[in-house]
């Protein structure tokens, strides 16, 4: 799904703040019996393992996933760099905060940030909706981020599981 460019904001103030490395241009997902995949592409893609800003705790991608159809996140997938390696972790959203559910595969390919999740980790949902957010630190040694969300204004349309 395409996302409008030029709509990045400072995370703390929500004031417009341009940054092509945070500006999402596309988000997509797949829901199959073998894997659930998520991908994000930004206006100025950069390999996270080669960009010092990705070493900041304030630089990551977050996917919120609705598997129950109520337009509220049931799971979160966080994609980040740790010790020079791409990491993805899945958490279940609970009233007491996120609780670790499983690890996922993280990668950078075709100028996109990508994650693959075992469907069982998300309860093998017959359909799911998602919202992706890119957080890109203003600098490598800061906790202040510039963000962009896709889709704007809520969750994606439901993606039904397919055989693959």
N, C-alpha and C positions, 0 to 999 in steps of 0.2 A: 504494500500500500504506500502510495506516495505521501510525502509530508512537505508542507510549504517551507521554503527556505526563508532565512532572515527572521525567524521567530524565537531565537534564543534569549534567555533571560538570566540575570544574576540570581542564583539560588536563594540567597538570604533576603533580598529586597524585591524580587520579581520584576525589577526594572530591566528594560531591554538592554541587552549586552551582546554585541556581535562576536561570534567566534565560529569559524567554519569547521573546526574540529569537533565542535559540540552540536553543530546544526544538522540534525537528521534530515535526510532526503528520502529515505525509504526504510520501512520496517516490514518484515514478512515472517510468516510462521507456517509450519506444516504439522499435521496431526495424523500420523499413520499408526498402524498396529505395531510397527517395529521401532519407531522413534518419533519423538516430538522435537521439532527444530525451531529455533528462533534466530533471526538475523537482523542486523541494523547496519545501514550505510549512512555515512555523514558526508557533508559537502567536501571536506578535505580529509579523506581517510589517511590514517597513518598506522603502521604496524605498532601495536602497543609495546612490543618487546624492544623497539628501537626509539621510542619517544619517552624522554625523561619525565614528562608530565604524568604518564601512566603509572609511575611509581608512587604518586600521591594517593593517600587514602580517599581523596575527594574526586578521583577519576575512576569511573566505573559505568557499566550499563546495568539497568535494572528492568526486568520484565515482571509485571504483575499479571497473574494468570487466574482467570475465573473458570472453574470447572463445574460449578453448580448452576450457572445460568442466572445468577441474581445480580450481575454487574458489580460484584464486590470481589476483590482478590482472595483466592483461597491459597495460592502459592506465590512465592517470589523466587526468581532466579537472578542471582547477582554474578556478573562477569567482571573480573578485575585482574590486575597483575600483582603477583606476590613472589618475591625472590627471583624476578626475571622470568617467571612462568605464568602463562594464562591459566586462570582458575575459574571454575563456575560451580556455584553451590545452590542447592534448592532448599527453600525453607517453607514450612507450612505456616500460614498466617493464622494466629490464634488470638483470643482476647488478652492473653498474657504476653503478646509479642511474637515475633517469628521464632519457630523452632526448627532446627536442622532436620531435613528429610533425607537428602542424598546428595551425592556429588554428580556433576554433569560434565560432559566433554566441552571444552572451550577451544576456540580456534580463531584464526584470522585468515580469511581467504576471499578472493575476488573483491578485495577492498571492503570487506564486511566483517563485522564482529559477529561470530556465530557460536551457538550453543546447541548441543544435542542432549536430550533428556530421555531416559528410559520411561516409557509410558506408565509402567507400574509405579514409579515414584510419584506420579500425579494421580494415581488411582485409575489409570487406563480410561480417561474420560471419553465418552462418545462424541463430545464436542467441547470446545474451549474458546474463550475470548482472551485477549491480552492487551496490555498497554506497555509500551517501551519508553524508558527515560534514559537519556544520555546525560551523565554528569562529567564535566571536564574541568579540572582544576584551573584556576587562573594562573597558577605557577606550580612547579614541582614541590615547593615547600610550604604550601598553604592548604587550608581546609575549606576555602571558599571555591565554589563551583559555578560554572555556567551550564544551564540545562536546556534541554529540548524534549518534548513529549510527543509521541505518536501512538494512536491517533489523538488529535486535539479534541478535548471535550469528552473523553470517556474511553470505554473499551472498544476493541475491534468488533466487527460482526462475527458471529460464531463460526468456527471452523469445525466441520464434522470430520470424524475419524474416517480414514480411507485405508484400504488394504494396500500394502506396499512391501 
